[in-house]
Structure formats: structure tokens, C-alpha cells
Amino acid sequence: MIYPLGGLFLGAVLGAFRAKSRDGKIADMAQWAAVFAMIFGIIGLFIAVIITRNTI
């Protein structure tokens, strides 16, 4: 369960940082953070599923 949550947090931080580095406004930072959080959350979910299926 920690991998998807970690992915969400890491994705949100990276997305906001990327938008900020491209001189984005608050709305741009929120949109980039949301999209990156979803992408990294899904990646974290797949990692959790793979680890769970391989350990049992």
C-alpha cells in the first residue's frame, strides 16, 4: 500500500516542480501535479501488485 501512496506524493512534487521550472502559474502547477501523481500512482500500484504476487 505504501508504493502507490509514495508514487502519488512523488509525482505531485515532481509535477509541481516541473511546472514551476517552466514558469507556470498556480493552475499549471496543480494540473501538472495531478497528472504526474496519477501516473506515478499507477506505476506504484503495479509495483505493489508485482511484489505481492511474487512473494506469495
Phi and psi restraints in degrees (range 20) as a CNS / XPLOR table:
assign (resid 1 and name C) (resid 2 and name N)
       (resid 2 and name CA) (resid 2 and name C) 1.0 -76.9 20.0 2
assign (resid 2 and name N) (resid 2 and name CA)
       (resid 2 and name C) (resid 3 and name N) 1.0 -27.1 20.0 2
assign (resid 2 and name C) (resid 3 and name N)
       (resid 3 and name CA) (resid 3 and name C) 1.0 -66.4 20.0 2
assign (resid 3 and name N) (resid 3 and name CA)
       (resid 3 and name C) (resid 4 and name N) 1.0 -45.8 20.0 2
assign (resid 3 and name C) (resid 4 and name N)
       (resid 4 and name CA) (resid 4 and name C) 1.0 -64.3 20.0 2
assign (resid 4 and name N) (resid 4 and name CA)
       (resid 4 and name C) (resid 5 and name N) 1.0 -39.0 20.0 2
assign (resid 4 and name C) (resid 5 and name N)
       (resid 5 and name CA) (resid 5 and name C) 1.0 -67.6 20.0 2
assign (resid 5 and name N) (resid 5 and name CA)
       (resid 5 and name C) (resid 6 and name N) 1.0 -39.9 20.0 2
assign (resid 5 and name C) (resid 6 and name N)
       (resid 6 and name CA) (resid 6 and name C) 1.0 -63.8 20.0 2
assign (resid 6 and name N) (resid 6 and name CA)
       (resid 6 and name C) (resid 7 and name N) 1.0 -39.0 20.0 2
assign (resid 6 and name C) (resid 7 and name N)
       (resid 7 and name CA) (resid 7 and name C) 1.0 -64.2 20.0 2
assign (resid 7 and name N) (resid 7 and name CA)
       (resid 7 and name C) (resid 8 and name N) 1.0 -40.4 20.0 2
assign (resid 7 and name C) (resid 8 and name N)
       (resid 8 and name CA) (resid 8 and name C) 1.0 -61.4 20.0 2
assign (resid 8 and name N) (resid 8 and name CA)
       (resid 8 and name C) (resid 9 and name N) 1.0 -47.6 20.0 2
assign (resid 8 and name C) (resid 9 and name N)
       (resid 9 and name CA) (resid 9 and name C) 1.0 -65.2 20.0 2
assign (resid 9 and name N) (resid 9 and name CA)
       (resid 9 and name C) (resid 10 and name N) 1.0 -48.1 20.0 2
assign (resid 9 and name C) (resid 10 and name N)
       (resid 10 and name CA) (resid 10 and name C) 1.0 -62.3 20.0 2
assign (resid 10 and name N) (resid 10 and name CA)
       (resid 10 and name C) (resid 11 and name N) 1.0 -41.4 20.0 2
assign (resid 10 and name C) (resid 11 and name N)
       (resid 11 and name CA) (resid 11 and name C) 1.0 -64.3 20.0 2
assign (resid 11 and name N) (resid 11 and name CA)
       (resid 11 and name C) (resid 12 and name N) 1.0 -41.2 20.0 2
assign (resid 11 and name C) (resid 12 and name N)
       (resid 12 and name CA) (resid 12 and name C) 1.0 -64.0 20.0 2
assign (resid 12 and name N) (resid 12 and name CA)
       (resid 12 and name C) (resid 13 and name N) 1.0 -42.7 20.0 2
assign (resid 12 and name C) (resid 13 and name N)
       (resid 13 and name CA) (resid 13 and name C) 1.0 -65.7 20.0 2
assign (resid 13 and name N) (resid 13 and name CA)
       (resid 13 and name C) (resid 14 and name N) 1.0 -46.2 20.0 2
assign (resid 13 and name C) (resid 14 and name N)
       (resid 14 and name CA) (resid 14 and name C) 1.0 -65.5 20.0 2
assign (resid 14 and name N) (resid 14 and name CA)
       (resid 14 and name C) (resid 15 and name N) 1.0 -39.0 20.0 2
assign (resid 14 and name C) (resid 15 and name N)
       (resid 15 and name CA) (resid 15 and name C) 1.0 -65.0 20.0 2
assign (resid 15 and name N) (resid 15 and name CA)
       (resid 15 and name C) (resid 16 and name N) 1.0 -44.4 20.0 2
assign (resid 15 and name C) (resid 16 and name N)
       (resid 16 and name CA) (resid 16 and name C) 1.0 -65.1 20.0 2
assign (resid 16 and name N) (resid 16 and name CA)
       (resid 16 and name C) (resid 17 and name N) 1.0 -40.3 20.0 2
assign (resid 16 and name C) (resid 17 and name N)
       (resid 17 and name CA) (resid 17 and name C) 1.0 -64.3 20.0 2
assign (resid 17 and name N) (resid 17 and name CA)
       (resid 17 and name C) (resid 18 and name N) 1.0 -40.7 20.0 2
assign (resid 17 and name C) (resid 18 and name N)
       (resid 18 and name CA) (resid 18 and name C) 1.0 -64.7 20.0 2
assign (resid 18 and name N) (resid 18 and name CA)
       (resid 18 and name C) (resid 19 and name N) 1.0 -42.5 20.0 2
assign (resid 18 and name C) (resid 19 and name N)
       (resid 19 and name CA) (resid 19 and name C) 1.0 -65.9 20.0 2
assign (resid 19 and name N) (resid 19 and name CA)
       (resid 19 and name C) (resid 20 and name N) 1.0 -39.6 20.0 2
assign (resid 19 and name C) (resid 20 and name N)
       (resid 20 and name CA) (resid 20 and name C) 1.0 -65.0 20.0 2
assign (resid 20 and name N) (resid 20 and name CA)
       (resid 20 and name C) (resid 21 and name N) 1.0 -38.2 20.0 2
assign (resid 20 and name C) (resid 21 and name N)
       (resid 21 and name CA) (resid 21 and name C) 1.0 -69.8 20.0 2
assign (resid 21 and name N) (resid 21 and name CA)
       (resid 21 and name C) (resid 22 and name N) 1.0 -20.5 20.0 2
assign (resid 21 and name C) (resid 22 and name N)
       (resid 22 and name CA) (resid 22 and name C) 1.0 -97.8 20.0 2
assign (resid 22 and name N) (resid 22 and name CA)
       (resid 22 and name C) (resid 23 and name N) 1.0 21.3 20.0 2
assign (resid 22 and name C) (resid 23 and name N)
       (resid 23 and name CA) (resid 23 and name C) 1.0 58.5 20.0 2
assign (resid 23 and name N) (resid 23 and name CA)
       (resid 23 and name C) (resid 24 and name N) 1.0 44.6 20.0 2
assign (resid 23 and name C) (resid 24 and name N)
       (resid 24 and name CA) (resid 24 and name C) 1.0 -85.4 20.0 2
assign (resid 24 and name N) (resid 24 and name CA)
       (resid 24 and name C) (resid 25 and name N) 1.0 155.2 20.0 2
assign (resid 24 and name C) (resid 25 and name N)
       (resid 25 and name CA) (resid 25 and name C) 1.0 -83.0 20.0 2
assign (resid 25 and name N) (resid 25 and name CA)
       (resid 25 and name C) (resid 26 and name N) 1.0 -177.6 20.0 2
assign (resid 25 and name C) (resid 26 and name N)
       (resid 26 and name CA) (resid 26 and name C) 1.0 -60.8 20.0 2
assign (resid 26 and name N) (resid 26 and name CA)
       (resid 26 and name C) (resid 27 and name N) 1.0 -42.1 20.0 2
assign (resid 26 and name C) (resid 27 and name N)
       (resid 27 and name CA) (resid 27 and name C) 1.0 -64.6 20.0 2
assign (resid 27 and name N) (resid 27 and name CA)
       (resid 27 and name C) (resid 28 and name N) 1.0 -38.6 20.0 2
assign (resid 27 and name C) (resid 28 and name N)
       (resid 28 and name CA) (resid 28 and name C) 1.0 -63.8 20.0 2
assign (resid 28 and name N) (resid 28 and name CA)
       (resid 28 and name C) (resid 29 and name N) 1.0 -43.0 20.0 2
assign (resid 28 and name C) (resid 29 and name N)
       (resid 29 and name CA) (resid 29 and name C) 1.0 -63.5 20.0 2
assign (resid 29 and name N) (resid 29 and name CA)
       (resid 29 and name C) (resid 30 and name N) 1.0 -39.4 20.0 2
assign (resid 29 and name C) (resid 30 and name N)
       (resid 30 and name CA) (resid 30 and name C) 1.0 -66.9 20.0 2
assign (resid 30 and name N) (resid 30 and name CA)
       (resid 30 and name C) (resid 31 and name N) 1.0 -40.8 20.0 2
assign (resid 30 and name C) (resid 31 and name N)
       (resid 31 and name CA) (resid 31 and name C) 1.0 -67.4 20.0 2
assign (resid 31 and name N) (resid 31 and name CA)
       (resid 31 and name C) (resid 32 and name N) 1.0 -46.0 20.0 2
assign (resid 31 and name C) (resid 32 and name N)
       (resid 32 and name CA) (resid 32 and name C) 1.0 -62.9 20.0 2
assign (resid 32 and name N) (resid 32 and name CA)
       (resid 32 and name C) (resid 33 and name N) 1.0 -40.4 20.0 2
assign (resid 32 and name C) (resid 33 and name N)
       (resid 33 and name CA) (resid 33 and name C) 1.0 -63.5 20.0 2
assign (resid 33 and name N) (resid 33 and name CA)
       (resid 33 and name C) (resid 34 and name N) 1.0 -41.9 20.0 2
assign (resid 33 and name C) (resid 34 and name N)
       (resid 34 and name CA) (resid 34 and name C) 1.0 -65.3 20.0 2
assign (resid 34 and name N) (resid 34 and name CA)
       (resid 34 and name C) (resid 35 and name N) 1.0 -44.2 20.0 2
assign (resid 34 and name C) (resid 35 and name N)
       (resid 35 and name CA) (resid 35 and name C) 1.0 -66.6 20.0 2
assign (resid 35 and name N) (resid 35 and name CA)
       (resid 35 and name C) (resid 36 and name N) 1.0 -45.8 20.0 2
assign (resid 35 and name C) (resid 36 and name N)
       (resid 36 and name CA) (resid 36 and name C) 1.0 -65.5 20.0 2
assign (resid 36 and name N) (resid 36 and name CA)
       (resid 36 and name C) (resid 37 and name N) 1.0 -36.5 20.0 2
assign (resid 36 and name C) (resid 37 and name N)
       (resid 37 and name CA) (resid 37 and name C) 1.0 -63.1 20.0 2
assign (resid 37 and name N) (resid 37 and name CA)
       (resid 37 and name C) (resid 38 and name N) 1.0 -41.6 20.0 2
assign (resid 37 and name C) (resid 38 and name N)
       (resid 38 and name CA) (resid 38 and name C) 1.0 -64.5 20.0 2
assign (resid 38 and name N) (resid 38 and name CA)
       (resid 38 and name C) (resid 39 and name N) 1.0 -44.1 20.0 2
assign (resid 38 and name C) (resid 39 and name N)
       (resid 39 and name CA) (resid 39 and name C) 1.0 -63.4 20.0 2
assign (resid 39 and name N) (resid 39 and name CA)
       (resid 39 and name C) (resid 40 and name N) 1.0 -49.8 20.0 2
assign (resid 39 and name C) (resid 40 and name N)
       (resid 40 and name CA) (resid 40 and name C) 1.0 -69.2 20.0 2
assign (resid 40 and name N) (resid 40 and name CA)
       (resid 40 and name C) (resid 41 and name N) 1.0 -31.9 20.0 2
assign (resid 40 and name C) (resid 41 and name N)
       (resid 41 and name CA) (resid 41 and name C) 1.0 -64.2 20.0 2
assign (resid 41 and name N) (resid 41 and name CA)
       (resid 41 and name C) (resid 42 and name N) 1.0 -41.3 20.0 2
assign (resid 41 and name C) (resid 42 and name N)
       (resid 42 and name CA) (resid 42 and name C) 1.0 -66.8 20.0 2
assign (resid 42 and name N) (resid 42 and name CA)
       (resid 42 and name C) (resid 43 and name N) 1.0 -40.4 20.0 2
assign (resid 42 and name C) (resid 43 and name N)
       (resid 43 and name CA) (resid 43 and name C) 1.0 -61.6 20.0 2
assign (resid 43 and name N) (resid 43 and name CA)
       (resid 43 and name C) (resid 44 and name N) 1.0 -43.5 20.0 2
assign (resid 43 and name C) (resid 44 and name N)
       (resid 44 and name CA) (resid 44 and name C) 1.0 -63.0 20.0 2
assign (resid 44 and name N) (resid 44 and name CA)
       (resid 44 and name C) (resid 45 and name N) 1.0 -36.5 20.0 2
assign (resid 44 and name C) (resid 45 and name N)
       (resid 45 and name CA) (resid 45 and name C) 1.0 -64.2 20.0 2
assign (resid 45 and name N) (resid 45 and name CA)
       (resid 45 and name C) (resid 46 and name N) 1.0 -43.9 20.0 2
assign (resid 45 and name C) (resid 46 and name N)
       (resid 46 and name CA) (resid 46 and name C) 1.0 -62.8 20.0 2
assign (resid 46 and name N) (resid 46 and name CA)
       (resid 46 and name C) (resid 47 and name N) 1.0 -39.8 20.0 2
assign (resid 46 and name C) (resid 47 and name N)
       (resid 47 and name CA) (resid 47 and name C) 1.0 -62.5 20.0 2
assign (resid 47 and name N) (resid 47 and name CA)
       (resid 47 and name C) (resid 48 and name N) 1.0 -43.1 20.0 2
assign (resid 47 and name C) (resid 48 and name N)
       (resid 48 and name CA) (resid 48 and name C) 1.0 -63.2 20.0 2
assign (resid 48 and name N) (resid 48 and name CA)
       (resid 48 and name C) (resid 49 and name N) 1.0 -41.5 20.0 2
assign (resid 48 and name C) (resid 49 and name N)
       (resid 49 and name CA) (resid 49 and name C) 1.0 -65.5 20.0 2
assign (resid 49 and name N) (resid 49 and name CA)
       (resid 49 and name C) (resid 50 and name N) 1.0 -43.5 20.0 2
assign (resid 49 and name C) (resid 50 and name N)
       (resid 50 and name CA) (resid 50 and name C) 1.0 -63.4 20.0 2
assign (resid 50 and name N) (resid 50 and name CA)
       (resid 50 and name C) (resid 51 and name N) 1.0 -44.2 20.0 2
assign (resid 50 and name C) (resid 51 and name N)
       (resid 51 and name CA) (resid 51 and name C) 1.0 -64.7 20.0 2
assign (resid 51 and name N) (resid 51 and name CA)
       (resid 51 and name C) (resid 52 and name N) 1.0 -41.7 20.0 2
assign (resid 51 and name C) (resid 52 and name N)
       (resid 52 and name CA) (resid 52 and name C) 1.0 -65.3 20.0 2
assign (resid 52 and name N) (resid 52 and name CA)
       (resid 52 and name C) (resid 53 and name N) 1.0 -42.2 20.0 2
assign (resid 52 and name C) (resid 53 and name N)
       (resid 53 and name CA) (resid 53 and name C) 1.0 -71.1 20.0 2
assign (resid 53 and name N) (resid 53 and name CA)
       (resid 53 and name C) (resid 54 and name N) 1.0 -28.3 20.0 2
assign (resid 53 and name C) (resid 54 and name N)
       (resid 54 and name CA) (resid 54 and name C) 1.0 -84.7 20.0 2
assign (resid 54 and name N) (resid 54 and name CA)
       (resid 54 and name C) (resid 55 and name N) 1.0 -19.2 20.0 2
assign (resid 54 and name C) (resid 55 and name N)
       (resid 55 and name CA) (resid 55 and name C) 1.0 -92.7 20.0 2
assign (resid 55 and name N) (resid 55 and name CA)
       (resid 55 and name C) (resid 56 and name N) 1.0 -16.2 20.0 2
